[in-house]
Amino acid sequence: MSEATATPARRPPWLYAIPLLVFAALAAVFAKGLFSGDASKVPSALIGKPAPAVTLAPLEGLLRDGQPVPSFSMADLARGRATIVNVFASWCAPCRVEHPFLVAMAESPAVKQGKVALVGFNYKDEAENARRFLGALGNPYSAVGVDRAGRAAIDWGVYGVPETFLIGPDGRILEKHVGPLDGAAASRMLARAQKGS
């Protein structure tokens, strides 16, 4: 046996800190991205473009003043008045939270006088459940279109429910709000709808 046994070279202590520093840097970048900005203002490629020309069926069996509530089309969204399009579903808990603000919007003079339209976009829902939802909480919509399969929502760039779009008098999308409306967001959107820009 030889007396000279090879001892492994010692690594400098700072070398062990490199993985920790890399991890800390990545965590800081992700945290900044996660907590910065307003989550309700998700950028949309559709802002400034015409609302998608999709065909939505009316909500079967939904009545207002004894008459069937119609659906809406692109032509209805470009009739010279602003339109607020709210994407909702009966199974959506945040939709219940925002619903009183939609009912209040429907009672506003601008909507009652027909200067601003408020329409519903029922997403991946059963007709009976959607009717029950609107029957229990009130129907603020002058028209309700149904997207049972969720295909039209893809054209609209819907991430989930609820979402609300502001459509200008010329049928172009002016704004998109992701998540439930609160009083401030509903008032701001309604005010912008009345300006028409």
Beta strands, then each sheet from edge to edge (+ up, - down):
strand 1: 57-58
strand 2: 63-64
strand 3: 67-68
strand 4: 82-88
strand 5: 116-123
strand 6: 143-147
strand 7: 163-167
strand 8: 173-178
sheet 1: 1+ 6- 5- 4- 7+ 8-
sheet 2: 2+ 3-
end
